[in-house]
Amino acid sequence: MQDHLVLAVVLIGVLGIGAQWLGWRFNLPAIVLMSIAGLLLGPIFGIMRPEETFGDFYQPIIAVAVAVILFEGGLQLRFDELRGLGKGVRRLVLPGVPIAWALGALAAHYVAGLSWGTAILFGGIMVVTGPTVIIPLLRQAKLSSRPAALLKWEGIINDPIGALAAVVAYEFFFTTHSGAAGHEIESWQIAASLLLGSLISLAWGVGVGYGLAASFRKGLVPEYLKPPVLLSSVLLCFELANLLQEEAGLIAVTAMGVTMANAKMPSINQLRHFKENIAVLFVSGVFVLLTANLTPETLTMLDWRAALFVAAMLFVVRPLTVFLSTMGTDLRWQERALVGWIAPRGIVAVAISGLFAASMADRGYEDAQMLVPLAFAMVFATVLLHGFTIAPLAKWLGLASTHPPGVLIVGSSPWSIKLAEKIHDLKVPVLIADTSFRALRPARQAGIETFYGEILSEVTEHHIEFVRFGYLLAVGGNEAHNALVCTDLAPEMDRATTYQLSARGTDDSRKSVSYSLQGRTFLSEKVSLDSLLQKHWEGWEFQFTRLSEEYPPERYREGLPAEALIVLVVRKDQLLFQSAEERIELMAGDRVLAYLPPKAVGERREQAPDTSSDVEAIQEKKRAALEKVST
């Protein structure tokens, strides 16, 4: 492989991205699949040993990847979002991080048998809970807002903090070891040197981030050059800080990311998406790289003490950390129990372990070669155990939604409110968002959940639990706003279930929005909000019809008026919305919601009296009214 470096890079990239795709396609933990790919590539089949293949470039590749990953993590940290999260998140950071660091170091020393230097370094690394792992778990489990916010923001904040803890420990023991070879260095001198170097690196990162953000705001860099300029600046910031103090670049790039995240740049979302894409490439490649570099001899070092260490971290260190750090908060015991169990480790833990392991071993800490295997053991154990238990545990504790994925409707109108009522009759969560309090009044009177405010506001996620919703309907009167809503929320809710009214028009229309900025076209290209409102005032109505072998789809379509609109189909607890891009193929057993002209409503009821959902909804409303009167 040494003579085929390009082939080695391609192989690592294909395996890493392939594992990511398989994880998405089959709803499996991608980090586990990447680890399996690396094990097959390295210690099992011996196709490649990256440290020998890449030679002197091996450590720099890992260092650059960790720098980009930490910068991307810092770019997610916005201070204004933390202010509304209450005392719980702050406690998980302080005193949570010092407690977790101390307990993890004790477990690494007394249980895993590591020396104090290596144990303290590894305890700092184990503070991290990877956001790239925890966020998919939160979506899978449909957690309620508070425990989901605690786990999400703990992962985002503690990722760079854990890296900084490892840097501090590494610099301390590196300085101590250097002093032993020459003259004695006092502890206060070591602490002062570390503090001064960290402060300078921190100031350097803040300065680079602030300067770059200012240049972007003033238009000194054209839009097409912003992503490459940003990436180059990250690497420059990282390397210059490393020249000042070894591994201080990790502090600098993290500070740079946090600074730019809070600089309120208009193009921050585009830059953030670019960095996410770059980070995914680095995460995929580095994880396969580190796993493939393991040897059978290294894997055999994972003995019973390593298993006891993993158990101690899972069942003692994490629960005790959460219990001690959240004392005095308003968290319920169920929330503390869930947060105390869920703490999956991710790519940062493995990457930083791989970054420091070789350097620590060169400094005389021979047991540092255990860092990477122990980190992989923690990743495997936490991802598998927490991935399979978070959903049932959350349901048992009453912290997860038992409803099917809901529908988020942006734009309140008489037509959208009637549609929301029909969806609500299906026992599916539905929420209407609008900037007009008056427009939302009929929805509130109908018992529909509402959100008053701009859906694109940065504080919206503090008020709306997006994990509850699997479908987005942007049906406001402004097509450009509908497109902007779909563009902004599609990464959060999945572009395949994001719809908007009247988005496309004709290709040569000056008024149409670019197709790259749109969601799927809801209903039809010819249907606009004005036309739907006109139909509403003409007396059109929504009507459910159940298809069966006796009343097949062909007969249903034959009796459907030409101007009628099929809106959605309910199929095995799944909602299929009609779109211009894909016509729904009806099947027996479907429940079809159509929008019909007034003359056709009565005819349809005579032809297909089995409109069971309408009957069930009416009966349910009658029962609710009787119960209200009786009470």
For each residue, the residues with C-beta under 8 A, 3 or more apart:
1: 4 5 7 8 47 48 52 53
2: 5 52 53 55
3:
4: 1 7 8
5: 1 2 8 9 53 54
6: 9 10
7: 1 4 10 11
8: 1 4 5 11 12 48 50 53 54
9: 5 6 12 13
10: 6 7 13 14
11: 7 8 14 15 41 47 48
12: 8 9 15 16 41 50 285 288 289 292
13: 9 10 16 17 281 284 285
14: 10 11 17 18
15: 11 12 18 19 34 37 38 41 288
16: 12 13 19 20 34 37 281 283 284 285 287 288
17: 13 14 20 21 281 284
18: 14 15 21 22 37
19: 15 16 22 23 30 33 34 36 37 284 288
20: 16 17 23 24 30 33 34 280 284
21: 17 18 24 25
22: 18 19 25 26 28 30 33
23: 19 20 26 27 28 29 30 31 32 33
24: 20 21 27 30
25: 21 22
26: 22 23
27: 23 24 140
28: 22 23 32 33
29: 23 32 33 133 136 383 384 387
30: 19 20 22 23 24 33 34
31: 23 34 35 130 132 133 287 346 347 379 383
32: 23 28 29 35 36 380 383 384
33: 19 20 22 23 28 29 30 36 37
34: 15 16 19 20 30 31 37 38 284 287 288 291
35: 31 32 38 39 287 291 376 379 380
36: 19 32 33 39 40
37: 15 16 18 19 33 34 40 41 288 291
38: 15 34 35 41 42 287 288 289 290 291 292 294
39: 35 36 42 43 44 291 292 294
40: 36 37 44 45
41: 11 12 15 37 38 44 45 47 48 288 291 292
42: 38 39 45 46 47 48 49 50 291 292 293 294 295
43: 39 46 292 294 295 296 298 299
44: 39 40 41
45: 40 41 42
46: 42 43 49
47: 1 11 41 42
48: 1 8 11 41 42 53 292
49: 42 46 52 53 292 293 295
50: 8 12 42 53 54 58 289 290 292 293
51: 54 55 58 293
52: 1 2 49 55
53: 1 2 5 8 48 49 50 58
54: 5 8 50 51 57 58 61
55: 2 51 52 58
56: 59 60
57: 54 60 61
58: 50 51 53 54 55 61 62 289 293
59: 56 62 63 355 358
60: 56 57 63 64
61: 54 57 58 64 65 286 289
62: 58 59 65 66 286 289 290 351 354 355
63: 59 60 66 67 238 249 355
64: 60 61 67 68 235 238 282
65: 61 62 68 69 282 283 285 286 351
66: 62 63 69 70 163 250 286 348 351 352 355
67: 63 64 70 71 234 235 238 249 250 253
68: 64 65 71 72 231 234 253 275 278 279 282
69: 65 66 72 73 279 282 283 286 347 348 351
70: 66 67 73 74 159 160 163 250 253 254 257 348
71: 67 68 74 75 234 253 254 256 257 275
72: 68 69 75 76 257 275 276 278 279
73: 69 70 76 77 131 156 159 160 254 257 348
74: 70 71 77 160 253 254 255 256 257 258 261
75: 71 72 257 258 260 261 271 272 275
76: 72 73 131 156 261 272
77: 73 74 82 156 157 160 257 258 261 262
78: 81 82 261 262 458
79: 82 83 262
80: 83 262 458 459
81: 78 84 85 153 458 459 461 462
82: 77 78 79 85 89 90 153 157
83: 79 80
84: 81 459 462
85: 81 82 88 89 90 149 150 153 462
86: 89 90 146 329 330
87: 90 91 328 329 330
88: 85 91 92 146 150 326 329 331 335
89: 82 85 86 92 93 149 150 153 154 157
90: 82 85 86 87 93 94
91: 87 88 94 95 96 325 326 329
92: 88 89 96 97 150 154 158 322 325 326 339
93: 89 90 96 97 154 157 158 161
94: 90 91 97 98
95: 91 98 99 324 325
96: 91 92 93 99 100 154 158 321 322 325
97: 92 93 94 100 101 127 158 161 162 165
98: 94 95 101 102
99: 95 96 102 103 320 321 324 325
100: 96 97 103 104 123 126 127 317 318 321
101: 97 98 104 105 120 123 124 127 165
102: 98 99 105 106 123
103: 99 100 106 107 123 316 317 320 321
104: 100 101 107 108 122 123 124 126 127 313 317
105: 101 102 108 109 116 119 120 122 123 124
106: 102 103 109 110 119 123
107: 103 104 110 111 112 123 309 312 313 316 317
108: 104 105 111 112 114 118 119 120 122 123 126 309 374
109: 105 106 112 113 114 115 116 119
110: 106 107 113
111: 107 108 305 308 309 312
112: 107 108 109 119 305 306 308 309 370 374
113: 109 110 305 367
114: 108 109 118 119 122 367 370
115: 109 118 119 365 367
116: 105 109 119 120
117: 120 121 169 173 360 365
118: 108 114 115 121 122 360 365 367 368 370 371
119: 105 106 108 109 112 114 115 116 122 123
120: 101 105 108 116 117 123 124 169 173
121: 117 118 124 125 166 169 170 173 356 360 368 371
122: 104 105 108 114 118 119 125 126 353 371 374 375
123: 100 101 102 103 104 105 106 107 108 119 120 126 127 165 169
124: 101 104 105 120 121 127 162 165 166 168 169
125: 121 122 128 162 163 165 166 349 352 353 356 371 375
126: 100 104 108 122 123 162 313 345 349 378
127: 97 100 101 104 123 124 158 161 162 165
128: 125 155 158 159 161 162 163 345 346 348 349 352
129: 133 134 151 154 155 158 159 343 344 345 346
130: 31 133 134 155 159 344 345 346 347 348 349
131: 73 76 134 135 152 155 156 159 346
132: 31 135 136 283 346 347
133: 29 31 129 130 136 137 155 344 345 346 383
134: 129 130 131 137 138 151 152 155 342 344 346
135: 131 132 138 139 152 155
136: 29 132 133 139 140
137: 133 134 140 141 342 344 386 387 390
138: 134 135 141 143 148 151 152 467
139: 135 136 142 467
140: 27 136 137 387 390 391
141: 137 138 390 391 394 400
142: 139 391 394 400 401 467 468
143: 138 147 148 151 338 390 394 399 400 467
144: 147 148 399 400 401 465
145: 148 149 465
146: 86 88 149 150 331 335
147: 143 144 150 151 335 338 339 394 399
148: 138 143 144 145 151 152 465 467
149: 85 89 145 146 152 153
150: 85 88 89 92 146 147 153 154 331 335 339
151: 129 134 138 143 147 148 154 155 339 342
152: 131 134 135 138 148 149 155 156
153: 81 82 85 89 149 150 156 157
154: 89 92 93 96 129 150 151 157 158 339
155: 128 129 130 131 133 134 135 151 152 158 159
156: 73 76 77 131 152 153 159
157: 77 82 89 93 153 154 160 161
158: 92 93 96 97 127 128 129 154 155 161 162
159: 70 73 128 129 130 131 155 156 162 163 346 348
160: 70 73 74 77 157 163 164 254 257 258
161: 93 97 127 128 157 158 164 165
162: 97 124 125 126 127 128 158 159 165 166 348 349 352
163: 66 70 125 128 159 160 166 167 250 254 348 352
164: 160 161 167 168 250 251 254
165: 97 101 123 124 125 127 161 162 168 169
166: 121 124 125 162 163 169 170 352 356
167: 163 164 170 171 198 247 248 250 251
168: 124 164 165 171 172 194 198
169: 117 120 121 123 124 165 166 172 173
170: 121 166 167 173 174 246 247 356 359 360
171: 167 168 174 175 194 197 245 246 247 248
172: 168 169 175 176 190 194
173: 117 120 121 169 170 176 177 360 363 365
174: 170 171 177 178 246 359 363
175: 171 172 178 179 185 190 193 194
176: 172 173 179 180 185 190
177: 173 174 180 181 363 364
178: 174 175 181 182 185
179: 175 176 182 183 184 185 190
180: 176 177
181: 177 178
182: 178 179
183: 179
184: 179
185: 175 176 178 179 189 190
186: 189 190
187: 190 191
188: 191 192
189: 185 186 192 193
190: 172 175 176 179 185 186 187 193 194
191: 187 188 194 195
192: 188 189 195 196
193: 175 189 190 196 197
194: 168 171 172 175 190 191 197 198
195: 191 192 198 199
196: 192 193 199 200
197: 171 193 194 200 201 244 245 248
198: 167 168 194 195 201 202 245 248 251
199: 195 196 202 203
200: 196 197 203 204 244 245 248
201: 197 198 204 205 241 244 245 248 249 251 252 255
202: 198 199 205 206 251 252 255
203: 199 200 206 207
204: 200 201 207 208 237 240 241 244 252 255
205: 201 202 208 209 237 241 251 252 253 254 255 256 259
206: 202 203 209 210 255 256 259
207: 203 204 210 211
208: 204 205 211 212 233 236 237 252 256 259
209: 205 206 212 213 255 256 257 258 259 260 263
210: 206 207 213 214 259 263
211: 207 208 214 215
212: 208 209 215 216 229 230 233 256 260
213: 209 210 216 217 259 260 263 265
214: 210 211 217 218 263
215: 211 212 218 220 221
216: 212 213 219 220 221 226 265 267
217: 213 214 263 265 266
218: 214 215
219: 216
220: 215 216
221: 215 216 225 226 229
222: 225 226
223: 226 267
224:
225: 221 222 228 229
226: 216 221 222 223 229 230 267 270 271
227: 230 231 270 271 274
228: 225 231 232
229: 212 221 225 226 232 233
230: 212 226 227 233 234 271 274 275
231: 68 227 228 234 235 275 278
232: 228 229 235 236
233: 208 212 229 230 236 237 256
234: 67 68 71 230 231 237 238 253 256
235: 64 67 231 232 238 239
236: 208 232 233 239 240
237: 204 205 208 233 234 240 241 249 252 253 256
238: 63 64 67 234 235 241 242 249 250 252 253
239: 235 236 242 243 249
240: 204 236 237 243 244 249 252
241: 201 204 205 237 238 244 245 248 249 251 252 253
242: 238 239 245 246 247 248 249
243: 239 240
244: 197 200 201 204 240 241 248
245: 171 197 198 200 201 241 242 248
246: 170 171 174 242
247: 167 170 171 242 250 355 356
248: 167 171 197 198 200 201 241 242 244 245 251 252
249: 63 67 201 237 238 239 240 241 242 252 253
250: 66 67 70 163 164 167 238 247 253 254
251: 164 167 198 201 202 205 241 248 254 255
252: 201 202 204 205 208 237 238 240 241 248 249 255 256
253: 67 68 70 71 74 205 234 237 238 241 249 250 256 257
254: 70 71 73 74 160 163 164 205 250 251 257 258
255: 74 201 202 204 205 206 209 251 252 258 259
256: 71 74 205 206 208 209 212 233 234 237 252 253 259 260
257: 70 71 72 73 74 75 77 160 209 253 254 260 261
258: 74 75 77 160 209 254 255 261 262
259: 205 206 208 209 210 213 255 256 262 263
260: 75 209 212 213 256 257 263 265 268 271
261: 74 75 76 77 78 257 258 268 272
262: 77 78 79 80 258 259
263: 209 210 213 214 217 259 260 268
264: 268
265: 213 216 217 260 268 271
266: 217
267: 216 223 226 270 271
268: 260 261 263 264 265 271 272
269: 272 273 488
270: 226 227 267 273 274
271: 75 226 227 230 260 265 267 268 274 275
272: 75 76 261 268 269 275 276
273: 269 270 276 277 491
274: 227 230 270 271 277 278
275: 68 71 72 75 230 231 271 272 278 279
276: 72 272 273 279 280
277: 273 274 280 281
278: 68 72 231 274 275 281 282
279: 68 69 72 275 276 282 283
280: 20 276 277 283 284
281: 13 16 17 277 278 284 285
282: 64 65 68 69 278 279 285 286
283: 16 65 69 132 279 280 286 287 347
284: 13 16 17 19 20 34 280 281 287 288
285: 12 13 16 65 281 282 288 289
286: 61 62 65 66 69 282 283 289 290 347 351 354
287: 16 31 34 35 38 283 284 290 291 347 350 351
288: 12 15 16 19 34 37 38 41 284 285 291 292
289: 12 38 50 58 61 62 285 286 292 293
290: 38 50 62 286 287 293 294 350 351 354 372
291: 34 35 37 38 39 41 42 287 288 294 376
292: 12 38 39 41 42 43 48 49 50 288 289
293: 42 49 50 51 58 289 290 354 372
294: 38 39 42 43 290 291 298 299 372 373 376
295: 42 43 49 298 299
296: 43 299 300
297: 300 301
298: 43 294 295 301 369 372 373
299: 43 294 295 296 302 373
300: 296 297 303
301: 297 298 306 369 370 373
302: 299 306 307 373 374 377
303: 300 306 307
304: 307 308
305: 111 112 113 308 309
306: 112 301 302 303 309 310 370 373 374 377
307: 302 303 304 310 311 377
308: 111 112 304 305 311 312
309: 107 108 111 112 305 306 312 313 374 377
310: 306 307 313 314 377 378 381
311: 307 308 314 315
312: 107 111 308 309 315 316 317
313: 104 107 126 309 310 316 317 318 378
314: 310 311 317 318 381 382 385
315: 311 312 318 319
316: 103 107 312 313 319 320
317: 100 103 104 107 312 313 314 320 321
318: 100 313 314 315 321 322 340 341 343
319: 315 316 322 323 340 341
320: 99 103 316 317 323 324
321: 96 99 100 103 317 318 324 325 340
322: 92 96 318 319 325 326 336 339 340
323: 319 320 326 327 336 340
324: 95 99 320 321 327
325: 91 92 95 96 99 321 322
326: 88 91 92 322 323 329 331 336 339
327: 323 324
328: 87
329: 86 87 88 91 326
330: 86 87
331: 88 146 150 326 335 336 339
332: 335 336
333: 336 337
334: 337 338 397 398 399
335: 88 146 147 150 331 332 338 339 397 399
336: 322 323 326 331 332 333 339 340
337: 333 334 340 341 397
338: 143 147 334 335 341 342 390 393 394 397 399
339: 92 147 150 151 154 322 326 331 335 336 342
340: 318 319 321 322 323 336 337
341: 318 319 337 338 386 389 393
342: 134 137 151 338 339 386 390
343: 129 318 382 386
344: 129 130 133 134 137 379 382 383 386 387
345: 126 128 129 130 133 349 350 375 378 379 382 383
346: 31 128 129 130 131 132 133 134 159 349 350 379
347: 31 69 130 132 283 286 287 350 351
348: 66 69 70 73 128 130 159 162 163 351 352
349: 125 126 128 130 162 345 346 352 353 375 378 379
350: 287 290 345 346 347 353 354 372 375 376 379
351: 62 65 66 69 286 287 290 347 348 354 355
352: 66 125 128 162 163 166 348 349 355 356
353: 122 125 349 350 356 357 371 372 374 375
354: 62 286 290 293 350 351 357 358 371 372 375
355: 59 62 63 66 247 351 352 359
356: 121 125 166 170 247 352 353 359 360 368 371
357: 353 354 360 361 368 369 371 372
358: 59 354 361 362 368
359: 170 174 355 356 362 363
360: 117 118 121 170 173 356 357 363 365 368 371
361: 357 358 365 366 368 369
362: 358 359
363: 173 174 177 359 360
364: 177
365: 115 117 118 173 360 361 368
366: 361 369
367: 113 114 115 118 370
368: 118 121 356 357 358 360 361 365 371
369: 298 301 357 361 366 372
370: 112 114 118 301 306 367 373 374
371: 118 121 122 125 353 354 356 357 360 368 374 375
372: 290 293 294 298 350 353 354 357 369 375 376
373: 294 298 299 301 302 306 370 376 377
374: 108 112 122 302 306 309 353 370 371 377 378
375: 122 125 345 349 350 353 354 371 372 378 379
376: 35 291 294 350 372 373 379 380
377: 302 306 307 309 310 373 374 380 381
378: 126 310 313 345 349 374 375 381 382
379: 31 35 344 345 346 349 350 375 376 382 383
380: 32 35 376 377 383 384
381: 310 314 377 378 384 385
382: 314 343 344 345 378 379 385 386
383: 29 31 32 133 344 345 379 380 386 387
384: 29 32 380 381 387 388
385: 314 381 382 388 389
386: 137 341 342 343 344 382 383 389 390
387: 29 137 140 344 383 384 390
388: 384 385
389: 341 385 386 392 393
390: 137 140 141 143 338 342 386 387 393 394
391: 140 141 142 394 395 400
392: 389 395 396
393: 338 341 389 390 396 397
394: 141 142 143 147 338 390 391 397 399 400
395: 391 392 398 399 400 402
396: 392 393
397: 334 335 337 338 393 394 400
398: 334 395
399: 143 144 147 334 335 338 394 395
400: 141 142 143 144 391 394 395 397
401: 142 144 429 467 468
402: 395
403: 406 427 428 429 468
404: 427 428 429 470 573
405: 428 468 469 470 471 575
406: 403 428 429 430 431 468 469 470 471
407: 420 423 428 429 430 431 469 470 471 472 473 575
408: 430 431 433 464 466 469 471 472 473 489 493
409: 412 416 419 420 430 431 432 433 473 475
410: 432 433 434 455 472 473 474 475 476 482 485
411: 416 432 433 434 474 475 476 477 482 529
412: 409 416 417 432 433 434 436 439 440 442 443 450
413: 416 417 439 475 477 529 532 533
414: 417 418 442 533 536
415: 418 419 475 529 532 533 535 536
416: 409 411 412 413 419 420 432 473 475
417: 412 413 414 420 421 432 442 443 446 448
418: 414 415 421 422 536 542
419: 409 415 416 422 423 473 542 567
420: 407 409 416 417 423 424 430 432 443 446 448
421: 417 418 424 425 446 448
422: 418 419 425 426 542 544 593
423: 407 419 420 426 428 430 568 575
424: 420 421 427 428 430 447 448
425: 421 422 613 616 617 620
426: 422 423 570 613
427: 403 404 424
428: 403 404 405 406 407 423 424 575
429: 401 403 404 406 407 449 468 469
430: 406 407 408 409 420 423 424 448 449
431: 406 407 408 409 448 449 450 451 464 469
432: 409 410 411 412 416 417 420 440 443 448 449 450 451
433: 408 409 410 411 412 450 451 452 453 455 464
434: 410 411 412 439 440 450 451 452 476
435: 452 453 454
436: 412 439 440
437: 440 441 452
438: 441
439: 412 413 434 436 442
440: 412 432 434 436 437 443 444 450 452
441: 437 438 444 445
442: 412 414 417 439 445 446
443: 412 417 420 432 440 446 448 450
444: 440 441 447 448 450
445: 441 442
446: 417 420 421 442 443
447: 424 444
448: 417 420 421 424 430 431 432 443 444
449: 429 430 431 432
450: 412 431 432 433 434 440 443 444
451: 431 432 433 434 455 460 463 464
452: 433 434 435 437 440
453: 433 435 457 460 463
454: 435 457 460
455: 410 433 451 460 464 485 489
456: 460 484 485 488
457: 453 454 460
458: 78 80 81 461
459: 80 81 84 462 463
460: 451 453 454 455 456 457 463 464
461: 81 458 464 466
462: 81 84 85 459
463: 451 453 459 460
464: 408 431 433 451 455 460 461
465: 144 145 148 468 469
466: 408 461 469 489 492 493
467: 138 139 142 143 148 401
468: 142 401 403 405 406 429 465
469: 405 406 407 408 429 431 465 466 472 493
470: 404 405 406 407 493 494 497
471: 405 406 407 408 493 497 498 499 575 577
472: 407 408 410 469 485 486 489 490 493 497 498 499 519
473: 407 408 409 410 416 419 499 500 522 577
474: 410 411 481 482 483 485 486 498 499 500 501 519 522
475: 409 410 411 413 415 416 482 500 501 522 529
476: 410 411 434 481 482 485 501 529
477: 411 413 529 530
478: 481 482
479: 482 483 500 501 502 503 511 513
480: 483 484 513
481: 474 476 478 484 485
482: 410 411 474 475 476 478 479 485 486 500 501 503 519
483: 474 479 480 486 487 500 503 513 517 518 519
484: 456 480 481 487 488 517
485: 410 455 456 472 474 476 481 482 488 489 500 519
486: 472 474 482 483 489 490 495 498 499 500 503 517 518 519
487: 483 484 490 517 518 519
488: 269 456 484 485
489: 408 455 466 472 485 486 492 493 498
490: 472 486 487 493 494 495 498 519
491: 273 495
492: 466 489
493: 408 466 469 470 471 472 489 490 497 498
494: 470 490 497 498
495: 486 490 491 498 519
496: 520
497: 470 471 472 493 494 577
498: 471 472 474 486 489 490 493 494 495 519 520
499: 471 472 473 474 486 519 520 521 522 577 579
500: 473 474 475 479 482 483 485 486 503 518 519 520 521 522
501: 474 475 476 479 482 521 522 523 527 528 529 532
502: 479 505 521 525 527 528 529
503: 479 482 483 486 500 512 513 518 519 521 522 525
504: 512 513 515 518 521 525 580
505: 502 509 511 512 525
506: 509 512
507: 512
508:
509: 505 506 512
510:
511: 479 505
512: 503 504 505 506 507 509
513: 479 480 483 503 504 517 518
514: 517 518
515: 504 518
516:
517: 483 484 486 487 513 514
518: 483 486 487 500 503 504 513 514 515 521
519: 472 474 482 483 485 486 487 490 495 498 499 500 503 522
520: 496 498 499 500 577 579 580 581 582
521: 499 500 501 502 503 504 518 524 525 579 580 581
522: 473 474 475 499 500 501 503 519 527 577 578 579
523: 501 527 565 567 578 579 580
524: 521 527 565 578 580
525: 502 503 504 505 521 580
526: 531
527: 501 502 522 523 524 531 532 565
528: 501 502 531 532
529: 411 413 415 475 476 477 501 502 532 533
530: 477 533 534
531: 526 527 528 534 535
532: 413 415 501 527 528 529 535 536 595
533: 413 414 415 529 530 536 537
534: 530 531 537 538
535: 415 531 532 538 540 595 597
536: 414 415 418 532 533 540
537: 533 534
538: 534 535 597 598
539: 597 598
540: 535 536 595 596 597 598
541: 595 596 598 601
542: 418 419 422 567 593 594 595 596
543: 593 594 596 601 604 605 611 614
544: 422 591 592 593 611 612 613 614
545: 551 556 591 592 594 604 608 610 611
546: 551 589 590 591 592 608 610 611 612 613
547: 551 552 553 556 586 587 588 589 590 591 592
548: 551 552 588 589 610
549: 552 588
550:
551: 545 546 547 548 555 556 608 610
552: 547 548 549 555 556 588
553: 547 556 557 586 587 588 590
554: 557 558
555: 551 552 558 559
556: 545 547 551 552 553 559 560 586 592 608
557: 553 554 560 586
558: 554 555
559: 555 556 603 604 607 608
560: 556 557 564 566 594 600
561: 564 596 597 600
562:
563: 597
564: 560 561 594 595 596 597 600
565: 523 524 527 578 594 595
566: 560 569 578 584 592 593 594
567: 419 523 542 577 578 593 594 595
568: 423 575 576 577 578 592 593
569: 566 575 576 578 584 586 590 591 592 593
570: 426 573 574 575 576 590 591 592 593 613
571: 574 576 587 589 590 591
572: 589
573: 404 570
574: 570 571
575: 405 407 423 428 471 568 569 570
576: 568 569 570 571 584
577: 471 473 497 499 520 522 567 568
578: 522 523 524 565 566 567 568 569 583 584
579: 499 520 521 522 523 582
580: 504 520 521 523 524 525
581: 520 521
582: 520 579
583: 578
584: 566 569 576 578
585:
586: 547 553 556 557 569 590 592
587: 547 553 571 590
588: 547 548 549 552 553
589: 546 547 548 571 572
590: 546 547 553 569 570 571 586 587
591: 544 545 546 547 569 570 571 612 613
592: 544 545 546 547 556 566 568 569 570 586
593: 422 542 543 544 566 567 568 569 570
594: 542 543 545 560 564 565 566 567 604
595: 532 535 540 541 542 564 565 567
596: 540 541 542 543 561 564 600 601 604
597: 535 538 539 540 561 563 564 600 601
598: 538 539 540 541 601
599: 602 603
600: 560 561 564 596 597 603 604
601: 541 543 596 597 598 604 605
602: 599 605 606
603: 559 599 600 606 607
604: 543 545 559 594 596 600 601 607 608 611
605: 543 601 602 608 609 611
606: 602 603 609
607: 559 603 604
608: 545 546 551 556 559 604 605 611
609: 605 606
610: 545 546 548 551
611: 543 544 545 546 604 605 608 614 615
612: 544 546 591 615 616
613: 425 426 544 546 570 591 616 617
614: 543 544 611 617 618
615: 611 612 618 619
616: 425 612 613 619 620
617: 425 613 614 620 621
618: 614 615 621 622
619: 615 616 622 623
620: 425 616 617 623 624
621: 617 618 624 625
622: 618 619 625 626
623: 619 620 626 627
624: 620 621 627 628
625: 621 622 628 629
626: 622 623 629 630
627: 623 624 630 631
628: 624 625 631
629: 625 626
630: 626 627
631: 627 628
